[in-house]
């Protein structure tokens, strides 16, 4: 690289942002229209020219666009099909497009390693003579292998940017990438860009920057992703606050499978922003607790929300749990205390009991719980703890019978439900959840109850709740439970009062937007306030008891923070209380 090229490369690095927004279009006009909208919020873009049927013919129009938008810094990418792109031509044809793009004003061109290795040795010189900085990329759509070997193949070309993009098949693959970025930050003369594709790789798209990646990529809008796991730019900026993530930022996350449709990241990142906590909350696609904890220990992650199928499996990896979680045999909340050990809580109980107690007295109430998994266990033990009589209906009778024995509950067959009649029916199965197609456990004639509580929160209006309203029953949306349990988690982690109204607002807004986008009828307005006709036998929430999980019926964070002090020496509470006050101050393969 000549001295002039080095100076130009240095100046270019000084003007690029942390997020490069990938822009696509089926026509040049569509590409320019989308780019114009993106430029209102960021000036660093990538034009995926391989998405155009005739990219070479579009370049005169794109040249005009670049001339009119001098503040924009734009990458030209024309990836062949054999390398995961959409360009129908050869590597030579793609190179011709990139050369012409550089001459047209594109400041950077992105060429695949496998392509440049097959092209003439003069290719790098030709690209630089055309006036562009060069990114050499490697995409592995099958896994995360030897990244140093990939770098050693790219290094002899001396590009301005080395881009290494494997696919995360596990959460641990993110660690492999981030260790690579940290090693190369000082060693390499080129700037390094590293991202893991795939649902399990989302963490690398947010934390990769602080590990040493020069920038990351984002989609222009949701639904316009150019790679598996890519996040919309607005989400990266507003929800994950990627511009503010630094070495002091505490990391939290929701772990489970599936996790992509979870609204926990939106809700929790909103809460952190509202309460000025230097923290970020990530979606952690995990099927094995060992893989999860390898990531948790090394990042390190300060707290977890745990969802299916890990609520029970995670228990053996915890130092201790609060008494209620131990009784239930499942946790949904993990705290990393100052001693570095992990402690478990169950805020699902309060998320279930709280909304019910605002509508009726659970003492002596007849409650039917559908399911026998982690959420069902919280419902059964929580209601039994308040003096309710509980029956369990599950597809696997043996599992229901085991839970019934443990909780002092009873089991029931479906054909006996309507004859029995209940005060409350709680759905603690995934039936009705967006993307789930399992048949319901109950038929319309089985809904003989005063209140129907569906713990599924997405969509707001589940088939079960719609049916309950049609029958004139009081229907409780899972949104209430979702926000309540999340608020208690926030308080356990930070020691600050949770901004429940704001958390509820963003969740409802997101769910209603999703319903509208899907062309569904908007659900009735959902609030945390009980419906008037359901207030017949109110009962105030119980006072805080031994553990935070029992303290969630009350709003102030101090309740969650103080509760551990009252716990016995065998509970998790005491070590959990120490870090709470300080948490807030610490801070289809297509392309990348």
VOGU-3710 file (C-alpha; in Angstrom, 3 decimals, decimal comma):
1> xxxxxxxxxx> 0,000/0,000/0,000  1,450/3,381/-0,987  1,779/6,316/1,419  -1,029/8,130/-0,406  -3,280/5,108/-0,054  -2,420/4,841/3,656  -3,399/8,472/4,224  -6,633/8,021/2,276  -7,414/4,871/4,237  -6,804/6,650/7,544
11> xxxxxxxxxx> -9,102/9,524/6,563  -11,775/7,057/5,500  -11,640/5,264/8,852  -12,165/8,579/10,615  -15,481/9,212/8,840  -17,168/5,826/9,036  -19,631/5,107/11,815  -20,109/2,118/14,097  -23,071/0,829/12,094  -23,123/0,196/8,365
21> xxxxxxxxxx> -26,687/-0,168/7,092  -27,124/-2,696/4,292  -29,501/-1,377/1,619  -31,174/-3,547/-1,007  -33,535/-2,960/-3,901  -34,925/-4,818/-6,891  -34,426/-1,718/-9,067  -32,003/1,229/-8,955  -34,876/3,568/-8,057  -35,919/1,379/-5,141
31> xxxxxxxxxx> -32,307/1,147/-3,943  -31,918/4,923/-4,046  -35,278/5,514/-2,363  -34,329/3,261/0,541  -30,856/4,772/0,789  -32,337/8,264/0,909  -34,461/7,265/3,881  -31,501/5,655/5,659  -29,391/8,790/5,165  -31,787/10,699/7,408
41> xxxxxxxxxx> -30,369/8,756/10,359  -26,916/7,504/9,347  -24,377/8,245/6,621  -22,610/4,868/6,490  -24,282/2,498/4,001  -23,667/-0,639/2,000  -25,289/-0,988/-1,426  -25,924/-4,653/-2,200  -25,491/-4,334/-5,956  -25,866/-8,098/-6,372
51> xxxxxxxxxx> -29,570/-7,711/-5,532  -30,034/-5,728/-8,762  -30,746/-7,745/-11,940  -28,306/-5,562/-13,917  -25,950/-3,828/-11,465  -23,621/-2,433/-14,126  -26,493/-0,619/-15,845  -27,502/0,977/-12,522  -24,149/2,597/-11,786  -24,680/5,884/-13,746
61> xxxxxxxxxx> -27,769/6,582/-11,621  -25,960/5,594/-8,420  -23,066/7,879/-9,394  -25,496/10,809/-9,476  -26,846/9,832/-6,068  -23,355/9,758/-4,537  -22,468/13,106/-6,079  -25,593/14,653/-4,567  -24,955/13,120/-1,133  -21,366/13,952/-0,376
71> xxxxxxxxxx> -21,709/13,187/3,329  -22,489/9,533/2,630  -19,826/6,846/2,928  -20,924/3,865/0,855  -19,638/0,320/0,377  -20,269/-1,421/-2,945  -20,859/-5,173/-2,655  -21,486/-7,505/-5,579  -21,284/-11,052/-4,240  -21,569/-14,054/-6,533
81> xxxxxxxxxx> -24,052/-16,828/-5,811  -21,255/-19,301/-5,177  -20,109/-17,047/-2,323  -23,528/-16,563/-0,765  -24,665/-13,542/-2,795  -27,155/-13,059/-5,626  -24,982/-12,050/-8,571  -25,584/-14,461/-11,451  -22,297/-13,764/-13,239  -18,708/-14,840/-12,702
91> xxxxxxxxxx> -16,091/-13,533/-10,262  -14,608/-11,534/-13,129  -18,008/-10,006/-13,875  -18,471/-9,074/-10,204  -15,004/-7,492/-10,162  -15,915/-5,379/-13,195  -18,960/-4,104/-11,288  -16,810/-3,212/-8,267  -14,203/-1,429/-10,414  -16,904/0,617/-12,097
101> xxxxxxxxxx> -18,494/1,331/-8,687  -15,175/2,662/-7,377  -14,873/4,931/-10,413  -18,446/6,091/-9,792  -17,676/7,391/-6,298  -18,097/4,433/-3,927  -15,489/4,902/-1,220  -15,211/1,198/-0,347  -15,653/-2,065/-2,218  -16,232/-5,448/-0,584
111> xxxxxxxxxx> -14,808/-8,482/-2,376  -15,005/-12,075/-1,166  -11,760/-13,886/-0,244  -12,704/-16,899/-2,355  -13,208/-14,593/-5,330  -9,979/-12,592/-5,072  -7,960/-15,780/-4,613  -9,150/-16,872/-8,082  -8,634/-13,495/-9,770  -5,353/-12,110/-11,211
121> xxxxxxxxxx> -2,707/-10,935/-8,721  -3,151/-7,386/-10,007  -6,732/-7,227/-8,681  -5,884/-5,283/-5,495  -3,868/-2,733/-7,461  -6,703/-2,268/-9,951  -9,246/-1,687/-7,179  -7,047/0,876/-5,438  -6,258/2,647/-8,709  -10,001/2,948/-9,239
131> xxxxxxxxxx> -10,086/5,009/-6,035  -11,664/2,737/-3,418  -10,560/1,266/-0,115  -10,825/-2,524/-0,138  -12,641/-4,876/2,234  -11,818/-8,553/1,833  -14,560/-10,720/3,304  -14,897/-14,343/4,291  -18,330/-15,802/5,063  -18,796/-19,254/6,532
141> xxxxxxxxxx> -22,463/-20,217/6,388  -21,929/-23,532/8,146  -20,115/-22,771/11,389  -17,236/-21,089/13,225  -13,925/-22,742/12,452  -10,277/-21,596/12,469  -10,570/-17,813/12,175  -6,806/-17,276/12,406  -6,363/-19,467/9,335  -8,876/-17,296/7,491
151> xxxxxxxxxx> -6,983/-14,162/8,526  -3,698/-15,672/7,344  -5,238/-16,163/3,889  -6,435/-12,552/3,751  -3,375/-10,826/5,234  -1,065/-11,119/2,171  -3,513/-9,004/0,152  -3,059/-6,132/2,668  -6,643/-4,834/2,418  -7,857/-1,793/4,301
161> xxxxxxxxxx> -10,416/-3,932/6,129  -10,463/-7,637/6,943  -14,004/-8,920/7,431  -14,504/-12,344/9,001  -18,094/-13,578/9,263  -18,669/-17,120/10,546  -21,994/-18,620/11,655  -22,672/-19,174/15,348  -24,084/-22,642/15,926  -23,775/-22,118/19,678
171> xxxxxxxxxx> -23,332/-19,180/22,023  -19,718/-20,237/22,548  -18,984/-19,441/18,906  -19,404/-15,760/19,795  -16,547/-16,134/22,267  -14,354/-17,611/19,534  -15,046/-14,605/17,336  -14,544/-12,023/20,079  -11,272/-13,590/21,217  -10,148/-13,394/17,580
181> xxxxxxxxxx> -11,082/-9,703/17,403  -9,175/-8,952/20,601  -6,061/-10,749/19,340  -6,109/-9,024/15,966  -6,787/-5,512/17,225  -3,096/-4,888/17,941  -1,566/-7,388/15,512  -3,233/-6,401/12,277  -2,382/-3,388/10,149  -5,842/-3,668/8,610
191> xxxxxxxxxx> -9,015/-2,774/10,474  -10,926/-5,881/11,522  -14,662/-6,406/11,173  -16,127/-9,485/12,839  -19,710/-10,727/13,123  -21,336/-14,085/13,775  -24,346/-14,850/11,585  -27,319/-16,824/12,860  -29,759/-16,446/15,744  -27,093/-17,487/18,249
201> xxxxxxxxxx> -24,781/-14,784/16,869  -26,833/-11,747/17,808  -24,595/-11,063/20,805  -21,620/-10,508/18,466  -23,528/-7,821/16,582  -23,850/-5,767/19,774  -20,710/-6,609/21,760  -18,352/-7,140/18,812  -17,571/-3,423/18,698  -16,132/-3,359/22,194
211> xxxxxxxxxx> -14,119/-6,493/21,385  -12,410/-4,658/18,519  -14,632/-4,810/15,440  -14,296/-1,589/13,419  -18,030/-1,555/12,757  -21,039/-3,824/12,501  -23,785/-4,290/9,926  -27,518/-3,706/10,284  -30,614/-4,067/8,126  -32,330/-0,947/6,841
221> xxxxxxxxxx> -35,644/-2,219/8,227  -37,027/-5,314/9,887  -37,717/-7,869/7,159  -34,912/-6,557/4,909  -32,059/-8,524/6,465  -29,214/-9,508/4,163  -27,919/-12,216/6,499  -29,279/-14,589/9,146  -29,523/-12,885/12,538  -29,030/-9,358/11,202
231> xxxxxxxxxx> -30,720/-6,682/13,331  -32,554/-3,601/12,066  -30,538/-0,397/12,445  -33,220/1,339/14,511  -33,268/-1,592/16,943  -29,485/-1,499/17,337  -29,517/2,235/17,972  -32,662/2,729/20,051  -33,096/-0,564/21,901  -29,538/-1,805/22,261
241> xxxxxxxxxx> -28,030/1,724/22,377  -25,006/0,364/20,553  -23,316/3,779/20,425  -23,152/3,772/24,232  -21,953/0,205/24,822  -18,455/0,351/26,342  -16,194/-1,623/28,658  -18,227/-0,529/31,702  -21,573/-1,603/30,249  -23,125/-4,454/32,218
251> xxxxxxxxxx> -24,562/-7,263/30,121  -27,832/-9,092/30,809  -29,873/-11,386/28,606  -32,802/-13,689/28,075  -31,788/-17,302/27,467  -33,897/-20,007/25,908  -35,145/-21,538/22,682  -36,844/-20,167/20,651  -35,904/-16,615/21,557  -36,202/-14,543/18,382
261> xxxxxxxxxx> -39,762/-13,338/19,024  -39,128/-12,477/22,684  -39,958/-8,901/23,645  -37,741/-9,084/26,727  -34,838/-7,224/25,032  -37,172/-4,381/24,028  -38,756/-4,195/27,488  -35,568/-4,464/29,515  -33,452/-2,169/27,362  -36,256/0,383/27,607
271> xxxxxxxxxx> -36,149/0,061/31,399  -32,367/0,475/31,470  -32,587/3,561/29,286  -35,451/5,044/31,312  -33,551/4,598/34,589  -30,146/5,609/33,111  -28,532/2,244/33,861  -25,381/1,545/31,829  -26,459/-1,915/30,756  -27,532/-3,823/27,671
281> xxxxxxxxxx> -29,876/-6,815/27,486  -29,446/-9,393/24,731  -31,323/-12,325/23,230  -29,326/-15,502/23,890  -30,440/-18,417/21,722  -29,522/-21,400/23,882  -30,537/-25,037/24,028  -27,877/-26,261/26,474  -27,089/-24,711/29,844  -23,392/-25,656/29,609
291> xxxxxxxxxx> -23,054/-23,631/26,403  -24,947/-20,757/28,002  -22,790/-20,664/31,119  -19,569/-20,755/29,151  -20,666/-17,474/27,604  -22,078/-16,091/30,862  -18,819/-16,612/32,737  -16,518/-15,182/30,091  -18,403/-12,072/28,904  -19,263/-11,818/31,898
301> xxxxxxxxxx> -23,042/-11,584/32,054  -24,475/-10,074/35,233  -27,993/-11,464/35,100  -30,287/-13,696/33,108  -33,944/-14,063/32,361  -34,463/-17,783/31,807  -37,213/-19,152/29,629  -38,101/-22,549/28,205  -36,548/-25,076/28,025  -33,916/-24,052/30,598
311> xxxxxxxxxx> -35,853/-23,081/33,725  -35,308/-26,411/35,423  -32,078/-27,481/33,711  -30,229/-24,393/34,959  -30,794/-25,158/38,643  -27,717/-27,408/39,198  -25,396/-24,650/37,923  -26,514/-22,143/40,542  -24,814/-21,614/43,873  -28,150/-21,270/45,631
321> xxxxxxxxxx> -31,768/-20,281/45,041  -34,395/-18,562/47,132  -36,707/-20,951/49,049  -39,632/-20,610/46,646  -37,499/-21,433/43,610  -36,093/-24,444/45,420  -39,621/-25,631/46,172  -40,776/-25,085/42,590  -37,648/-26,621/41,089  -37,399/-23,919/38,433
331> xxxxxxxxxx> -35,988/-20,406/38,171  -36,587/-17,661/35,655  -34,076/-15,159/37,063  -30,335/-15,454/37,663  -28,149/-12,899/39,410  -24,358/-12,826/39,316  -23,418/-11,571/42,772  -20,277/-9,685/43,757  -18,631/-12,966/44,697  -18,978/-14,064/41,058
341> xxxxxxxxxx> -21,404/-16,843/41,940  -24,843/-17,281/40,456  -28,070/-17,171/42,447  -31,548/-18,092/41,287  -34,986/-16,543/41,810  -38,464/-17,132/40,449  -40,362/-13,944/39,610  -42,865/-15,874/37,490  -44,801/-16,574/40,683  -45,427/-12,913/41,389
351> xxxxxxxxxx> -46,184/-12,308/37,718  -48,987/-14,869/37,999  -50,253/-14,343/41,547  -50,205/-10,532/41,405  -52,690/-10,096/38,526  -54,970/-12,769/40,029  -54,989/-11,240/43,518  -56,051/-7,921/42,052  -59,207/-9,667/40,856  -60,111/-12,270/43,474
361> xxxxxxxxxx> -58,995/-13,872/46,706  -56,984/-16,990/45,947  -57,625/-18,501/49,355  -60,012/-21,379/48,743  -60,304/-20,572/45,028  -60,500/-23,465/42,552  -57,709/-23,116/39,993  -57,024/-25,231/36,897  -53,482/-25,053/35,505  -52,836/-26,257/31,949
371> xxxxxxxxxx> -49,336/-27,666/31,553  -46,626/-28,980/33,850  -43,460/-27,199/32,700  -41,526/-24,344/34,328  -44,298/-21,709/34,047  -46,914/-24,223/35,171  -44,846/-25,094/38,234  -44,721/-21,414/39,156  -48,501/-21,145/38,747  -49,232/-24,291/40,757
381> xxxxxxxxxx> -46,898/-23,534/43,662  -47,783/-19,829/43,660  -51,520/-20,480/43,847  -51,097/-23,258/46,410  -48,971/-20,915/48,522  -51,925/-18,495/48,592  -54,334/-21,202/49,731  -55,955/-22,114/46,416  -57,105/-25,602/45,479  -55,227/-26,499/42,302
391> xxxxxxxxxx> -55,875/-29,072/39,582  -53,401/-29,833/36,767  -54,202/-30,897/33,212  -51,268/-31,928/31,055  -50,784/-33,914/27,830  -48,427/-36,241/29,711  -50,357/-37,425/32,784  -47,251/-38,752/34,526  -45,646/-35,295/34,563  -48,821/-33,757/35,946
401> xxxxxxxxxx> -49,062/-36,414/38,639  -45,476/-35,791/39,743  -46,073/-32,032/40,004  -49,339/-32,601/41,852  -47,596/-34,757/44,456  -44,861/-32,175/44,952  -47,233/-29,220/45,318  -50,155/-30,834/47,124  -52,354/-30,368/44,080  -54,558/-32,765/42,085
411> xxxxxxxxxx> -54,717/-33,914/38,492  -57,763/-33,939/36,271  -58,808/-35,428/32,935  -60,094/-33,161/30,187  -63,561/-34,685/30,097  -64,033/-33,772/33,777  -63,093/-30,075/33,442  -66,504/-28,729/32,424  -68,272/-30,747/35,116  -65,928/-29,472/37,826
421> xxxxxxxxxx> -66,013/-25,744/37,028  -63,283/-23,386/38,267  -62,746/-19,879/39,534  -59,582/-19,556/37,428  -58,143/-21,363/34,402  -54,451/-20,653/33,727  -52,830/-21,629/30,435  -49,150/-22,297/31,186  -48,421/-24,046/27,869  -47,062/-22,502/24,630
431> xxxxxxxxxx> -50,395/-23,203/22,883  -51,548/-19,986/21,225  -48,066/-18,467/21,050  -47,033/-16,884/17,758  -45,571/-19,640/15,592  -47,010/-22,484/17,670  -49,496/-24,832/15,986  -50,230/-27,324/18,759  -53,884/-28,146/19,397  -55,424/-26,585/22,536
441> xxxxxxxxxx> -55,895/-28,705/25,643  -59,437/-27,407/26,159  -62,475/-27,037/23,921  -64,921/-24,091/24,121  -67,358/-26,075/26,242  -64,609/-26,677/28,816  -64,279/-22,990/29,710  -66,466/-23,102/32,796  -64,746/-20,483/34,953  -64,868/-16,886/36,181
451> xxxxxxxxxx> -61,382/-15,908/35,007  -59,165/-17,157/32,181  -55,476/-16,216/32,432  -53,299/-17,002/29,410  -49,575/-16,722/30,221  -48,833/-16,458/26,492  -48,262/-12,750/25,751  -47,532/-12,807/22,030  -50,033/-12,259/20,473  -51,980/-10,116/22,951
461> xxxxxxxxxx> -55,264/-11,658/21,826  -54,652/-15,400/21,944  -57,336/-17,818/20,726  -58,005/-18,771/24,360  -58,552/-15,172/25,478  -60,745/-14,431/22,466  -62,886/-17,420/23,331  -63,066/-16,386/26,992  -64,280/-12,894/26,075  -66,871/-14,328/23,719
471> xxxxxxxxxx> -68,219/-16,345/26,634  -68,304/-13,237/28,840  -65,485/-14,364/31,128  -62,804/-12,122/32,631  -59,713/-12,518/30,464  -56,195/-11,716/31,696  -53,516/-11,278/29,056  -50,059/-12,750/29,524  -48,745/-9,212/29,008  -49,546/-8,512/32,660
481> xxxxxxxxxx> -47,543/-11,490/33,824  -44,724/-10,703/31,389  -44,298/-7,122/32,564  -44,705/-7,971/36,256  -42,070/-10,704/36,263  -39,726/-8,509/34,215  -40,138/-5,570/36,586  -39,163/-7,746/39,526  -36,105/-8,996/37,625  -35,042/-5,416/36,962
491> xxxxxxxxxx> -35,300/-4,630/40,666  -33,326/-7,702/41,724  -30,543/-6,806/39,285  -30,351/-3,053/39,844  -31,894/-2,249/43,224  -33,888/0,502/41,493  -37,685/0,790/41,085  -38,759/-0,669/37,748  -40,460/1,762/35,331  -43,454/-0,556/34,961
501> xxxxxxxxxx> -45,672/1,864/33,035  -42,996/2,439/30,412  -42,248/-1,284/30,185  -45,946/-2,028/29,672  -46,294/0,739/27,101  -43,479/-0,459/24,824  -44,589/-4,091/25,012  -48,189/-3,252/24,114  -47,057/-0,952/21,318  -44,820/-3,644/19,822
511> xxxxxxxxxx> -47,525/-6,311/20,048  -50,143/-4,063/18,456  -47,760/-3,126/15,657  -47,073/-6,803/15,069  -50,793/-7,586/14,986  -51,465/-4,751/12,538  -48,590/-5,857/10,289  -50,066/-9,347/10,232  -53,492/-7,940/9,341  -55,030/-9,129/12,591
521> xxxxxxxxxx> -57,837/-7,417/14,458  -56,503/-5,273/17,273  -56,999/-6,810/20,684  -59,000/-5,007/23,360  -56,993/-2,373/25,227  -54,830/-4,132/27,789  -53,677/-2,450/30,967  -52,346/-3,536/34,301  -55,615/-2,451/35,891  -58,153/-5,200/36,533
531> xxxxxxxxxx> -61,425/-5,112/34,655  -64,268/-3,612/36,734  -66,428/-6,725/36,825  -63,551/-8,767/38,211  -63,152/-6,790/41,444  -65,789/-8,663/43,397  -63,479/-10,174/45,975  -60,273/-8,127/46,035  -57,374/-9,037/48,207  -54,299/-6,917/48,780
541> xxxxxxxxxx> -50,982/-8,399/47,746  -49,146/-10,170/50,499  -46,280/-8,419/52,236  -42,724/-9,113/51,213  -41,510/-12,389/52,595  -38,235/-14,251/52,489  -37,131/-13,795/48,890  -37,461/-11,311/46,038  -39,662/-13,737/44,183  -42,247/-13,417/46,947
551> xxxxxxxxxx> -41,867/-9,668/47,145  -42,966/-8,960/43,621  -46,553/-8,119/44,435  -45,371/-4,713/45,647  -43,949/-2,181/43,231  -41,045/-0,424/45,002  -37,603/-1,811/44,295  -36,743/-1,474/47,939  -39,023/-4,402/48,660  -37,005/-6,657/46,383
561> xxxxxxxxxx> -33,751/-5,301/47,699  -34,627/-5,577/51,381  -36,318/-8,947/51,258  -33,060/-10,904/51,193  -31,985/-9,389/54,514  -34,904/-11,142/56,188  -34,069/-14,490/54,668  -32,542/-17,396/56,501  -28,857/-18,180/56,118  -29,707/-20,911/53,640
571> xxxxxxxxxx> -31,314/-18,624/51,124  -29,727/-16,816/48,221  -30,825/-13,455/49,464  -27,865/-12,073/51,322  -25,213/-12,299/48,602  -27,752/-11,133/46,047  -28,450/-7,902/47,857  -24,885/-6,600/47,741  -24,448/-5,971/44,026  -27,927/-4,605/43,537
581> xxxxxxxxxx> -27,165/-1,017/44,505  -24,065/-0,831/42,336  -25,404/-2,404/39,199  -26,758/0,844/37,859  -23,447/2,662/37,995  -21,329/0,177/36,016  -21,309/0,475/33,665  -31,209/-17,970/3,951  -27,456/-17,124/3,412  -26,974/-13,828/1,636
591> xx> -24,140/-11,853/3,162  -22,734/-10,587/6,393
//
